[in-house]
Amino acid sequence: MADAQVDVELVSDLALEYADGAEAGLDDDLKAAWEGVLAVFPGLTLSPLFASLAFEVLSDIVDTVRMGGEAPPDPFTSFTVRCEESIAAAVQDALAALPFVRTARVRQQGFDAGIIAWGTNRETEVAFQLLRAPGGVDPMHTWQVEGGTGRGVRLADVETGWDLNHEDLLTASVQRASTFGASFTSHGNGAIGVVLASDNGVGIVGIAPDVACFLVTTVRANGTVNNADAVTVAADAVGSSGVLLIEQALPFFAGANEPDILFEFDPNVQKAIRIATFFGITVVEPAGNGGVDLDAFPFMAHVQPGNPAFVDSRAIVVGAAVPGSEEAVEQAIWRPPSRASDGASTASRPASRSARPRTRRATISSSAARRAPRQSSPASSVRSKA
């Protein structure tokens, strides 16, 4: 049974139909190259990577961004090929060698970004998130301000499962936007409970109990994990001005099951996040729990602020540091480049064409928290053309 996916990014000028069996639209020369792969690996076919949203819906999102003067990434060059797990690495290499493929990558599964203790807590005042700073965020103050309880805010949570029969969620504004299966429900409950646990006289109260929450699993309708597709579905659920919370992270080492590094290390996830943020959605994702210095490895250049190859997804990346590392944290926070006295930007990237405010990306790392090397290859296996 097919149980692995190889995600491929095609060159931009192919304009294949975004549907299953898209390879049928290849011209004769390119089709001959594809058939050469099929001779070794029979039965492979190109399917849309962003498959949960209707083509028209995804097109409308992208077109809306373009009409606003932005240039969002093109989701319609992203496809996936399903194959047996035992041959996935070989299929990846064969697809990467095709003349119309920019990159090929065996898809990684994400893992819950942290273990959150949750349960009945009759003393709301001692719930950590409700404490005054520095212990918490003091939402009791914001509750006194109009809108401070989250009324009118749409939030999507992307992870693997929730138990909506929990006493703190029974009367909360939570609905399953696109969920399949359920695992690690305690983590899902903890994540959304911190945000919106009901003010119902039992348990705790969330930071913004009147938020409307939409749940999306990384497992999709076909039973496979498709992180990028889940992000686009969540973006569609909340719409422009919504908030998209990602509670997953990727393993750093191949075959591991630890939430070590940020979700958007996967270029397809990064593309989906960029589409969402270009559309006016605030995306929040964890930097990972692995103590990995995200700035230390060349193959992570696309998620390293300040690196010439950095791709700014405009997401808010939440990290942590060990006690006593305040100076390292301050140095690690990325800030926009300073401007010269004549007003010209010293940045190498062109200025945004939109005046809309952007979220600042902060990636926090510390040499003290850096993981010792292991005798295994990083989960950065991706084949691309120079």
Sequence and secondary structure as in RCSB ss.txt:
>XXXX:A:sequence
MADAQVDVELVSDLALEYADGAEAGLDDDLKAAWEGVLAVFPGLTLSPLFASLAFEVLSDIVDTVRMGGEAPPDP
FTSFTVRCEESIAAAVQDALAALPFVRTARVRQQGFDAGIIAWGTNRETEVAFQLLRAPGGVDPMHTWQVEGGTG
RGVRLADVETGWDLNHEDLLTASVQRASTFGASFTSHGNGAIGVVLASDNGVGIVGIAPDVACFLVTTVRANGTV
NNADAVTVAADAVGSSGVLLIEQALPFFAGANEPDILFEFDPNVQKAIRIATFFGITVVEPAGNGGVDLDAFPFM
AHVQPGNPAFVDSRAIVVGAAVPGSEEAVEQAIWRPPSRASDGASTASRPASRSARPRTRRATISSSAARRAPRQ
SSPASSVRSKA
>XXXX:A:secstr
   EEEEEEE TT    SSTTGGGGS HHHHHHHHHHHHHSTT   EESS SS HHHHHHHHHHHHHTT     G
GGEEEEEE GGGHHHHHHHHHTSTTEEEEEE    EES        S GGG GGGS TTTS  HHHHTTSTTTT 
TT EEEEEES   TTSTTTTTS EEEEE  S   HHHHHHHHHHHH   SSSS   SSTT EEEEEESB TTSSB
 HHHHHHHHHHHH TT EEEE EEB SBTT     B GGGSHHHHHHHHHHHHTT EEEEE  SS   TTS GGG
GGG TTSTT      EEE    TT HHHHHHHS     B TTS B  SS   S  S          GGG     S
S BS   EE  
